[in-house]
Amino acid sequence: MAIDARTQLLVLLGHPVGHSLSPAMHNAGFHERGRNACYLACDVAPPDVAAAVAGLRALRAAGANVTVPHKEAVLPLMDEVSPTARAAGAVNTIAVRDGRLYGDNTDVGGFLASLAEAGYDPRGRGALLFGAGGAARGVALGLLQAGAGPVWIANRTYGRAVELAKALSVAAGAGVAPGGAGAVAPLAMEAVATVAPRAGLVVNCTSVGLGAAGQSVWNDFSRFPPGTLAVDLVYNPEVTPFLGAAETAGLPTLGGLGMLVHQAALAWEVWFGEKGPVDVFYAAARRALAGDGA
Ligand SMILES: NC(=O)c1ccc[n+]([C@@H]2O[C@H](COP(=O)([O-])OP(=O)(O)OC[C@H]3O[C@@H](n4cnc5c(N)ncnc54)[C@H](OP(=O)(O)O)[C@@H]3O)[C@@H](O)[C@H]2O)c1
């Protein structure tokens, strides 16, 4: 559809944004659905984030996505925030509604949707997460909302795991886990092998594994029970060293592309009131990853 005076504007606010697959996915979706909208990636330096968010309102943009490192910084700039974004402490999707900014978090639902797509139900099952950053917080929150537990958080910097477990326990106690929150506990990296036999799910929420020469945050999957699902949030490459090591131990695996695609599909609900086309997003993301654009 040609861009004209009625084209709706959506942007990604991040720093950097050159690697992002979101423009490829959303613009392919707009084309497929015949929606008169355009999605652009904007590299916004941290000191400029408030001005960029104010610009959404001034330009009467339809909305935005927010990525690293701005997801936490934009939250207090919203007029209204969803309960999930509030509990996650992060906004990844903004809708501009009658000049008001509504902040939501579709990373949480995107992760759960990718688990569901893989046929995995986390309810009542233990989960071990590596990492204690923003992604780990969203994943842990989603797992608690889905009734998983216990959720163990192992991180290179143990103090951050302690802080995250404390924050999640408070959020769960405030009633944001309608499925029945399980316990959340920090875990020293040396203790991973001791809880592994009780995990149904193990997730890499660190940035380790990104890119061609990636490492794995964990290599010994021999203590995890057969059938434990190993998930990596990193999606480039699609099979990371973490997933490769889990596969070698005979475990089923799931890459991070599904979470990316499903958070995008859920962002359409926030912006347009309809879910985005998942199949179109997968195809566009894979084309972009293969390097032939979208
Ligand atoms: N698939 C998706 O849709 C999706 C969505 C969100 C995020 N992600 C991915 O998830 C990853 C994490 O994102 P984030 O926003 O949580 O980042 P973040 O807030 O910067 O957190 C990074 C985490 O990685 C750990 N880490 C970094 N380098 C490490 C190393 N060499 N060894 C061990 N641990 C290391 C950090 O540990 P310390 O605390 O010790 O520094 C921290 O726990 C990124 O790769 C991101 O692209 C994917």
The ligand as an ORCA input file, in Angstrom:
! r2SCAN-3c Opt
* xyz 0 1
  N      13.658    -13.426     21.711
  C      13.187    -12.281     22.156
  O      12.093    -11.822     21.777
  C      13.961    -11.516     23.188
  C      13.318    -10.559     23.995
  C      14.067     -9.879     24.962
  C      15.424    -10.142     25.090
  N      16.021    -11.073     24.277
  C      17.446    -11.377     24.420
  O      17.717    -11.709     25.768
  C      19.063    -11.366     26.092
  C      19.111    -10.614     27.427
  O      18.451     -9.375     27.293
  P      18.255     -8.385     28.542
  O      17.449     -7.244     28.050
  O      17.832     -9.116     29.743
  O      19.768     -7.882     28.789
  P      20.373     -7.279     30.139
  O      19.321     -6.634     30.962
  O      21.558     -6.461     29.705
  O      20.887     -8.574     30.956
  C      21.954     -9.318     30.460
  C      22.112    -10.598     31.274
  O      23.115    -11.410     30.634
  C      24.126    -11.728     31.615
  N      25.430    -11.800     30.935
  C      25.919    -10.935     30.021
  N      27.140    -11.346     29.613
  C      27.420    -12.486     30.315
  C      28.538    -13.375     30.335
  N      29.601    -13.189     29.557
  N      28.464    -14.461     31.154
  C      27.374    -14.673     31.939
  N      26.282    -13.857     31.955
  C      26.323    -12.777     31.158
  C      24.072    -10.593     32.617
  O      24.654    -11.023     33.812
  P      25.251     -9.961     34.888
  O      24.068     -9.510     35.702
  O      26.230    -10.758     35.658
  O      25.869     -8.837     34.105
  C      22.554    -10.376     32.717
  O      21.949    -11.345     33.535
  C      19.578    -10.541     24.903
  O      20.383    -11.385     24.081
  C      18.338    -10.152     24.153
  O      18.557     -9.984     22.754
  C      15.305    -11.760     23.338
*
